[in-house]
Amino acid sequence: MSVPPLPSPSMSLPAFPTADAAVRLDGPVGELEVAVEYPDGEVPPRPVVAIVCHPLPTEGGSMHNKVVTMAARSLRELGLATVRFNFRGVGASAGEFDQGQGELDDLRAVAGWVRRQRPDVSLWLGGFSFGAYIALSGAAELQPAALIAIAPPAGRWDFARIAPPTMPWLVVQGEDDEIVDPQAVYDWVAGLAQTRSGAEPSVVRMPDTSHFFHRKLMDLRGAIKHAMKAYVPA
């Protein structure tokens, strides 16, 4: 297992908030805009922080995307704290789009900050569309305790270099996705399974569901909670 990256001492390391808060974190090319949220008071907190990555910046993706916010909400309902952040060039985050390479560096910076500030908790990674690609690309290095990929864009980005995840992981795919070819996703997952070097994913196929889960967000919420509750530590 690789050693999780940590921010360099020269980087700004704000304390991890103890309540819902907006944070500005020094990233590889400047500030990154980060939102930390906690479960409602009625939900027992669990020792996990989940980072959820947003879809393609060049197509309007941001941490405020409704699929991203619903995924984060579902995890908070399981007792997790969640971290959403804007990739470089989005919102108040500095820089410009970097074809996935720089965005992976942004994820490394945020994950390193979480691990340095919260060494007492497990880290989960998740993402939607392009964000799923970034989370999957970083999984082998960052070694989260669990992984969630919503509409991973197989066929649109280079998935050949993604190592089979070795941790518990979930794939959620809409059957009527007009942007990501569902069959390309299923074929990619099947190809990973044939390598026998990774963990078998839990795959949820959602019928009558478009890429952005229009009118299906509550179903997405239920799918994530049902699949991931078994991996939440007591």
BELGIVEN-V246148 format. One record per residue. N is the residue number from 0. PHI is phi in radians with two decimals (NA if undefined). D_CENTER is the distance of its C-alpha to the mean C-alpha in Angstrom with 1 decimal. Layout:
N&PHI&D_CENTER, N&PHI&D_CENTER
This chain:
0&NA&19.8, 1&-1.31&19.1, 2&-1.35&19.4, 3&-1.04&16.2, 4&-1.22&16.9, 5&-2.13&18.3, 6&-1.06&19.2, 7&-1.25&22.8, 8&-1.01&25.5, 9&-1.34&26.2, 10&-1.40&22.9, 11&-1.18&22.7, 12&-2.17&21.2, 13&-1.11&21.3, 14&-1.11&21.3, 15&-1.21&18.3, 16&-1.07&19.5, 17&-1.69&21.2, 18&-2.61&20.6, 19&-0.90&18.6, 20&-2.82&18.8, 21&-1.65&18.0, 22&-2.29&17.9, 23&-1.93&18.8, 24&-2.01&17.7, 25&-1.18&19.5, 26&-1.83&17.4, 27&-1.09&18.8, 28&-2.18&20.7, 29&2.37&21.0, 30&-1.15&19.5, 31&-2.00&15.8, 32&-1.50&15.5, 33&-2.25&13.4, 34&-2.16&13.5, 35&-1.89&13.7, 36&-2.38&14.6, 37&-1.99&16.3, 38&-1.10&17.5, 39&-1.05&20.8, 40&-1.03&23.8, 41&-1.41&24.7, 42&-1.74&21.6, 43&-1.06&22.2, 44&-1.23&19.6, 45&-2.00&17.9, 46&-1.41&17.3, 47&-2.46&13.5, 48&-2.06&11.0, 49&-1.94&7.4, 50&-1.70&5.2, 51&-2.07&3.3, 52&-1.69&4.2, 53&-1.65&7.5, 54&-1.29&10.0, 55&-1.00&13.0, 56&-1.04&14.8, 57&-1.26&18.1, 58&-2.04&17.9, 59&1.56&17.3, 60&-1.20&13.5, 61&-2.72&12.5, 62&-1.19&10.6, 63&-1.63&13.4, 64&-0.94&12.7, 65&-1.17&13.8, 66&-1.22&11.3, 67&-1.09&8.5, 68&-1.18&11.1, 69&-1.23&12.2, 70&-1.07&9.0, 71&-1.11&9.1, 72&-1.06&12.8, 73&-1.09&12.8, 74&-1.25&11.2, 75&-1.13&13.7, 76&-1.22&16.4, 77&-1.61&15.8, 78&1.79&16.6, 79&-1.51&13.4, 80&-1.45&13.0, 81&-2.17&9.9, 82&-2.21&9.1, 83&-1.98&8.4, 84&-2.60&10.0, 85&-1.59&11.9, 86&-1.07&12.1, 87&-0.88&15.7, 88&1.46&18.2, 89&-1.97&16.5, 90&1.02&18.1, 91&-1.59&19.5, 92&-1.39&17.5, 93&-1.30&20.1, 94&1.73&20.5, 95&-2.52&20.1, 96&-0.95&18.0, 97&-2.30&18.1, 98&1.00&17.2, 99&1.70&14.0, 100&-1.22&15.8, 101&-1.16&15.7, 102&-1.15&12.2, 103&-1.14&11.3, 104&-1.08&13.9, 105&-1.08&12.3, 106&-1.08&9.1, 107&-1.00&11.9, 108&-1.12&13.8, 109&-1.19&11.4, 110&-1.12&10.7, 111&-1.11&14.4, 112&-1.10&15.3, 113&-1.04&13.6, 114&-1.20&15.3, 115&-1.25&18.6, 116&-1.45&18.8, 117&-2.25&17.7, 118&-1.20&19.0, 119&-1.52&19.9, 120&-2.14&16.6, 121&-1.48&14.1, 122&-1.93&10.5, 123&-1.94&7.6, 124&-2.12&4.2, 125&-2.65&2.1, 126&-3.01&3.2, 127&-2.05&6.9, 128&1.01&9.7, 129&-0.95&9.8, 130&-1.11&6.2, 131&-1.17&6.0, 132&-1.05&8.9, 133&-1.16&7.8, 134&-1.08&5.2, 135&-1.13&8.3, 136&-1.13&10.7, 137&-1.63&9.9, 138&-1.12&9.9, 139&-1.10&13.7, 140&-1.39&14.2, 141&-1.43&12.0, 142&0.85&12.7, 143&-1.17&10.3, 144&-1.31&12.2, 145&-2.74&10.0, 146&-2.48&7.2, 147&-2.26&6.3, 148&-2.11&7.0, 149&-1.79&8.7, 150&0.84&11.6, 151&-1.10&10.7, 152&-1.41&13.5, 153&-1.06&15.9, 154&1.60&19.2, 155&-1.85&18.0, 156&-2.25&16.4, 157&-1.37&17.6, 158&-1.57&16.1, 159&-1.14&19.2, 160&-1.59&18.1, 161&-1.38&14.9, 162&-1.25&16.2, 163&-1.01&16.1, 164&-1.02&13.6, 165&-1.80&15.9, 166&-1.80&13.9, 167&-0.98&13.7, 168&-2.60&11.2, 169&-2.18&11.1, 170&-2.06&11.5, 171&-2.05&12.5, 172&-2.36&14.8, 173&-1.32&17.4, 174&-1.29&20.9, 175&-1.94&22.1, 176&-1.10&19.3, 177&-1.63&21.3, 178&-1.96&18.9, 179&-1.81&17.3, 180&-1.26&20.1, 181&-0.97&19.3, 182&-1.15&21.8, 183&-1.10&20.2, 184&-1.17&17.0, 185&-1.13&19.3, 186&-1.15&21.4, 187&-1.11&18.7, 188&-1.08&17.6, 189&-1.10&21.3, 190&-1.13&21.9, 191&-1.12&19.5, 192&-1.07&21.3, 193&-1.23&24.5, 194&-1.28&23.8, 195&1.01&23.8, 196&-1.93&22.0, 197&-2.26&18.6, 198&-1.56&17.6, 199&-1.25&18.3, 200&-1.35&15.3, 201&-1.58&15.8, 202&-1.91&16.1, 203&-1.92&16.6, 204&-1.71&18.7, 205&-1.79&19.2, 206&-1.21&22.7, 207&0.95&23.7, 208&-2.21&20.2, 209&-1.51&19.5, 210&-1.02&16.4, 211&-1.66&15.8, 212&0.98&16.7, 213&-1.01&19.9, 214&1.07&21.7, 215&-2.21&19.3, 216&-1.14&16.7, 217&-1.22&18.4, 218&-1.16&18.4, 219&-1.07&14.6, 220&-0.96&14.6, 221&-1.15&17.1, 222&-1.12&15.6, 223&-1.15&12.4, 224&-1.11&14.8, 225&-1.14&17.4, 226&-1.32&15.3, 227&-1.75&13.5, 228&-1.08&16.5, 229&-1.19&18.2, 230&-1.73&15.8, 231&-1.37&16.0, 232&-1.18&18.7, 233&-1.23&21.9
